[in-house]
């Protein structure tokens, strides 16, 4: 009897280490193994992104020419930003650039996507034709449009020879037209990408919604306003967010076409950072400008995050 009573106790005692080992294996499988897969890219991300970001915070508070030791100056660089008319001018150009790209390419892409959405036969041809400018390298696109905008042999020269007024000028070499001209070139490259995204989102809207709208007597504009726009709202809001962020980071087309000229007319914050760091060897001040750009971008992201948390469908 005593032996029979002791057998369940000994079996439970023997099973306890087995259950503990299974729990450890489950913990390793669920918690440790995923991190092992993520660890390589995490290390690269820390080395490439987090490391330079933290060093930029330090160097923004120093007087440093990019070589040798840095001299600590505290918040002097940020105080200089407030007084710097060049910084205010570049920031104003960024705001103008943002206004252009939150209106023209998005409106063009929405209108074109609304017209192409019902088309089924040959739709892939239209998509590819309008998407090709986006996949072209910016150097190629800029070189192409530099020739097309040339006042001697480009489109302005042809229109001027035909007697069309207003084209007898160098659009990239005139202070009033340099930034809009670069914006036109960048828009030519950018709006096709928006079109493809909006078109894909529109074609995922259930057709029943359009049929119900037609039965209620809705016009084409009312269908677009009451069915299409609410149906693509997540994609539209996301691209507004990304366009806002990219507008503060724009650099390539402006640098390739004008390098911020003439006389700083097309200079934006990213171009100003490059000039301060590599032309004027003022890396500490350039770091302060870069952190200011990051602050503006962070504010935009924070606004969208707050609105989303408060229940906005974005």
NORQUIPE-V163539 format. One line per field, one symbol per residue. ss: DSSP state (2 for helix, 1 for strand, 0 for the rest). psi: psi as a letter, one per 20 degrees, with the letter a starting at -180 (. if undefined). burial: I if it has 24 or more other C-alpha atoms within 12 Angstrom, else O. A space follows every 10 residues. Layout:
# NORQUIPE-V163539
ss: ???
psi: ???
burial: ???
This chain:
# NORQUIPE-V163539
ss: 0222222222 2222222222 2222222222 2222222222 2222222222 2222222220 0110000000 1100022222 2220222222 2222222222 2002222222 2222220000 0022222222 2222200222 2222222200 0000222222 2000000000 0000222222 2222222222 2222222222 2200002222 2222200002 2222222222 2022222222 2222222220 0222222000 0000000022 2222222220 0022222222 2222222222 2222222220 0000
psi: ghghhighgh ghhhhghghg hhhgghgghh hgghhhhhgg hggggghhgg ghghhhgghi kropjipaqq ppjcjhhhhh ghiohhghgh ghhhgggghg iifghggggg gghhhigipg pjhhgggghi ighhipqhgg gghghghhjp ihjaghgghh hijpqjjlro hijphhiggh ghhgghhhhh hhghggghgh hhiipphhhh ghhhhjkqrh ghgggigggh hjgggghghg ghhgghhijp gghggggiki apkjhjprgh hhggghgigi lmhghhhggg hgghggghgg hhghgghghj jpm.
burial: OOOOOOOOOO OOOOOOOOOO OOOOOOOOOO OOOOOOOOOO OOOOOOOOOO OOOOOIIIII IIIIOIOOOO OOOOOOIIOO IOOOOIIOII IOIIIIIIOI IIOIIIOIII IIIIOIIOOO OOOOOOIOOI IOIIOOOIOO IIOIIIOOII IOOOIIIOOO OOOOOOOIII IIIIOOOIII IIIIIIIIII IIIIIIIIII IIIOIOOOOI OOOOOOOOOO OOIIOOIIIO IIIOIIIIII IIIIIIIIII IIIIIIIIII IOOIIIIIII IIIIIIIOOO OIIIIIIIII IIIIOIIOOI OOOIOOOOOO OOOO
